[in-house]
């Protein structure tokens, strides 16, 4: 019997590159999904299929990294076998998705979480929510080789409709924050510059942030304030100073955003989004010409409260907080100007909140 499971993508309202630095984040699960079907078969052969790609087939006893899309699924199998000693037998697993890849909406974590939720239910593994997102993160860290923080997998498991999640990634404490946008909406603009996190920049930034912390003689960025940074600027050097400056200031912006959202003050929230983007572009250096252009154009437009790049960077998408009545005009103008500047079509999506990963029936439509 074939069973079906979905896991959502996510936007992160604010708090970028802070999750792996034991900071604060404010993610929201969104209504774009990975849909996974699993069907048990005889033998020990596992076949993975995804739309538009060649199927990948392997024996359960030989789970090997191949550097392609299938590693995110294989990694979950590898972790569960390593941690629990689970024997799965043969399976056909098929993936469908309306989450754009490389757009900063966490398609990889959605794949991992859909996979682990499907296996947990299909094989009665009795994993709790914490084990689900931690094992999914482990698959990406230790098998795929991306040293991501826990935010993406956490949001895909723990998301709730009409809520953002204020998460303290040091102590793993969290609370749900009401997200009542009213006359506003979140728009995502996909630059079409797609990053690959398993190559280069992301892991480099993580190491640079760690090195800055080491120079400061601190064990966590939670022990670092602006008062610590300025006197140590020369000792840190410009590179490490700017990396640390982003992490510390971004944590402050998350805390302020939670207060602002509690009062539905979306003009002030927009101001913090712009500050976040400037820090990501100038201090953490993870933006690019295309996402800078989108943000700089948006922030001068009527009806836009604020905008910033989201995701790991080096491409991907921009999140804009906009007045709903101006949405159509904003999208039309942005698409025209982006085409004129870069010769590429700019995709846009209105995103709404969603519940986390779960089993669905065969009628679920992406």
C-alpha positions in Angstrom: 0.0 0.0 0.0 1.3 3.4 -1.0 1.3 6.1 1.7 1.7 9.9 1.3 3.5 12.5 3.5 4.2 16.2 3.1 6.7 18.5 4.7 6.6 22.3 4.2 9.3 24.7 3.1 9.9 27.8 5.3 10.6 31.4 5.3 12.7 32.9 8.0 11.2 36.3 9.0 14.5 37.3 10.5 17.5 35.7 12.0 19.8 34.6 9.2 23.0 32.7 9.8 22.3 32.8 13.5 21.0 29.2 14.0 24.3 27.5 13.7 25.8 30.2 15.8 23.5 29.3 18.7 21.4 32.4 18.2 17.7 33.4 17.8 15.6 32.7 14.7 12.0 33.4 13.7 10.9 30.9 11.0 7.5 30.2 9.5 6.4 27.0 7.8 4.8 27.9 4.4 2.2 26.4 2.1 4.7 25.1 -0.4 5.6 21.4 0.1 7.6 18.3 -0.7 5.1 15.4 -1.2 6.6 12.0 -0.7 5.1 8.6 -1.3 6.4 5.4 0.1 5.5 1.8 -0.9 7.2 -1.2 0.6 8.4 -3.9 -1.8 10.0 -7.3 -1.4 13.7 -7.8 -1.2 16.2 -5.1 -0.2 16.3 -2.8 -3.2 15.4 0.9 -2.6 14.4 3.0 -5.5 14.2 6.8 -5.3 12.3 8.8 -7.9 11.9 12.5 -8.4 10.1 14.4 -11.2 12.4 15.2 -14.1 15.3 13.1 -12.8 16.7 9.7 -13.4 15.6 7.2 -10.7 18.3 6.1 -8.3 18.3 2.5 -7.1 20.5 0.8 -4.5 20.6 -2.1 -2.1 19.7 -1.2 1.5 23.1 -2.6 2.7 25.0 -0.2 0.5 24.0 3.4 1.1 26.7 5.6 -0.5 26.9 9.3 -1.1 26.7 10.2 -4.8 26.7 14.0 -4.6 23.3 14.5 -6.2 19.6 15.0 -5.1 19.3 11.5 -3.8 21.8 12.1 -0.9 19.2 14.0 1.1 17.0 10.9 1.1 19.9 8.4 1.5 21.2 10.5 4.4 18.0 9.9 6.4 18.2 6.2 5.8 21.9 6.2 6.7 21.2 8.0 10.0 18.3 5.8 11.1 20.3 2.6 10.3 23.3 4.1 12.2 21.4 5.4 15.2 18.6 2.8 15.5 19.9 -0.2 13.6 16.7 -0.2 11.6 16.2 -2.7 8.7 13.9 -1.3 6.1 13.8 -3.8 3.3 12.7 -2.8 -0.2 10.9 0.4 -1.0 9.8 2.6 -3.8 10.0 6.3 -2.7 8.7 9.0 -5.0 9.1 12.8 -4.6 7.0 15.6 -5.9 7.4 19.2 -5.0 6.2 22.8 -5.6 9.1 24.2 -3.6 11.7 25.8 -5.9 15.2 24.5 -5.4 18.0 26.8 -4.4 15.6 29.6 -3.7 16.2 29.8 0.0 12.9 28.2 1.0 14.6 25.1 2.5 13.7 22.5 -0.1 16.4 20.2 1.2 15.2 20.2 4.8 11.6 19.6 3.5 12.9 16.5 1.6 14.7 15.2 4.7 11.8 15.8 7.0 9.2 14.3 4.6 11.5 11.2 4.4 12.0 10.8 8.1 8.3 11.4 9.0 7.3 8.8 6.3 9.8 6.2 7.7 8.8 6.9 11.3 5.2 6.2 10.5 5.6 3.4 8.0 8.0 1.4 10.3 6.5 2.5 13.6 9.9 3.9 14.8 8.2 5.9 17.6 10.5 8.9 17.1 9.3 12.0 18.9 9.4 15.5 17.3 12.8 16.3 18.7 14.3 13.2 17.3 12.7 13.8 13.9 14.3 17.2 13.4 17.6 16.3 15.0 18.1 13.2 12.9 17.0 15.1 9.8 19.7 17.7 10.6 22.2 15.0 11.2 21.6 13.6 7.7 22.5 16.9 6.1 25.4 17.6 8.5 27.1 14.2 8.4 26.0 12.5 5.2 25.3 15.4 2.7 28.1 17.4 4.2 26.4 20.7 4.8 27.0 22.0 8.3 23.6 23.6 8.6 21.9 24.6 11.8 18.7 23.1 13.0 16.3 25.8 12.1 15.1 24.5 8.7 14.4 20.9 9.9 12.8 22.3 13.1 10.4 24.5 11.2 9.4 21.7 8.8 8.5 19.5 11.8 7.1 22.1 14.2 5.4 24.6 12.0 1.9 25.8 12.8 -0.6 27.6 10.7 -0.9 31.3 11.6 2.2 31.2 13.7 5.9 32.1 13.5 8.3 30.2 15.8 10.7 32.1 18.0 13.5 29.6 18.5 16.5 29.8 20.8 18.9 27.5 19.1 21.3 27.4 22.1 18.8 26.0 24.6 16.2 24.8 22.0 13.5 26.7 23.8 10.7 27.9 21.5 7.4 29.7 21.6 4.8 30.3 18.9 4.2 33.9 18.0 0.9 34.9 16.4 1.3 35.9 12.8 -1.8 37.9 11.8 -0.8 39.9 8.7 -4.1 41.5 8.1 -3.7 44.1 5.4 -0.1 42.8 4.7 1.3 39.8 3.0 4.7 38.1 2.5 5.9 37.9 -1.1 9.0 35.9 -2.1 10.9 36.9 -5.2 13.2 34.1 -6.6 16.3 35.6 -8.2 16.9 32.4 -10.2 20.5 32.5 -9.0 20.6 29.1 -7.4 23.1 28.2 -4.8 24.5 24.8 -3.8 25.2 24.7 -0.1 27.4 21.7 -0.3 30.0 23.8 -2.2 32.1 26.5 -0.6 30.5 29.6 0.7 28.2 28.4 3.4 30.6 26.2 5.3 33.3 29.0 4.9 31.0 31.5 6.6 30.3 29.1 9.4 34.0 28.6 10.0 34.7 32.3 9.9 32.1 33.0 12.5 33.6 30.2 14.7 37.0 31.7 14.3 35.8 35.2 15.3 34.3 33.6 18.5 37.6 31.9 19.2 39.5 35.2 18.9 37.1 36.8 21.3 37.8 34.0 23.8 34.1 33.2 24.1 32.3 29.8 23.9 29.0 31.2 22.5 27.8 34.3 20.7 25.2 34.5 23.4 28.0 35.7 25.6 29.0 38.4 23.1 27.5 41.9 23.0 28.3 45.1 21.0 30.3 46.2 24.0 32.6 43.2 23.5 33.0 43.8 19.7 34.1 47.4 19.4 37.1 47.3 21.7 38.3 44.1 20.0 38.0 45.3 16.4 41.7 45.5 15.8 42.4 42.1 17.4 39.7 40.5 15.3 40.7 42.2 12.0 38.1 43.5 9.6 36.9 40.1 8.3 36.2 38.4 11.6 34.9 41.7 13.1 32.3 42.0 10.4 31.2 38.3 10.7 30.8 38.7 14.5 29.0 42.0 14.1 26.4 40.4 11.9 25.7 37.6 14.3 25.4 39.8 17.3 23.3 42.5 15.6 21.0 39.9 14.0 20.2 38.3 17.3 19.2 41.8 18.6 17.0 42.2 15.5 15.2 38.9 16.2 14.4 39.9 19.7 13.0 43.2 18.7 11.0 41.6 15.9 9.2 39.3 18.3 8.0 42.3 20.3 7.0 44.2 17.1 5.0 41.2 15.8 3.2 40.9 19.1 1.8 44.4 18.4 1.3 43.8 14.6 3.5 46.8 13.9 4.5 45.8 10.4 6.1 49.1 9.4 8.7 48.7 12.1 9.1 45.0 11.2 9.9 46.1 7.6 12.6 48.5 8.9 14.3 45.6 10.6 14.2 43.4 7.5 16.1 46.1 5.6 18.7 46.4 8.4 19.1 42.6 8.3 19.7 42.6 4.5 22.3 45.4 4.8 24.1 43.3 7.5 24.0 40.1 5.4 25.2 42.0 2.3 28.0 44.1 3.9 29.1 42.3 7.1 28.4 38.6 6.4 28.8 39.0 2.6 26.3 36.3 1.5 24.2 38.4 -0.8 24.8 38.9 -4.6 24.1 41.6 -7.2 20.7 40.1 -8.1 19.3 39.9 -4.5 20.7 43.4 -3.7 19.0 44.8 -6.8 15.6 43.2 -5.7 15.9 44.6 -2.2 17.1 48.0 -3.3 14.2 48.3 -5.8 11.6 47.1 -3.4 12.5 49.4 -0.5 11.8 52.4 -2.7 8.3 51.2 -3.8 5.0 52.2 -2.4 3.4 49.5 -0.3 6.6 47.8 0.7 7.4 47.9 4.4 10.7 46.1 4.0 12.6 43.3 2.3 15.7 41.1 2.8 17.4 38.1 1.3 16.5 34.8 2.9 18.2 31.5 3.1 21.9 30.8 3.1 22.6 33.4 0.4 24.9 33.5 -2.7 21.6 33.7 -4.7 18.2 32.5 -3.7 15.2 34.6 -2.8 14.1 37.9 -1.3 11.3 38.1 1.3 9.2 41.3 1.1 6.6 42.5 3.5 4.0 44.3 1.4 0.6 45.9 1.7 -1.9 43.5 0.2 -3.7 46.1 -2.0 -0.4 47.0 -3.7 0.7 43.4 -4.3 -0.2 43.1 -8.0 1.5 46.4 -8.9 4.7 45.5 -6.9 5.0 42.2 -8.6 4.5 43.6 -12.1 7.0 46.4 -11.6 9.6 44.1 -10.1 9.4 41.6 -12.9 9.8 44.3 -15.5 12.8 45.9 -13.8 14.5 42.6 -13.1 14.1 41.5 -16.7 15.5 44.8 -17.9 18.5 44.6 -15.6 19.5 41.0 -15.7 17.6 39.5 -18.7 16.0 36.9 -16.5 12.4 36.2 -15.5 11.7 36.9 -11.9 9.4 34.4 -10.2 7.3 35.6 -7.3 5.1 33.8 -4.7 2.7 34.9 -2.1 3.4 32.6 0.9 1.0 31.7 3.7 1.6 29.9 6.9 1.3 26.1 7.2 1.3 23.3 9.6 4.4 21.0 9.8 5.1 17.6 8.3 2.3 15.1 8.4 0.6 12.2 6.6 -1.9 13.1 3.9 -4.2 11.1 1.6 -3.7 10.5 -2.1 -5.9 13.4 -3.0 -3.5 16.0 -1.6 -2.7 18.5 -4.3 0.5 20.6 -4.6 
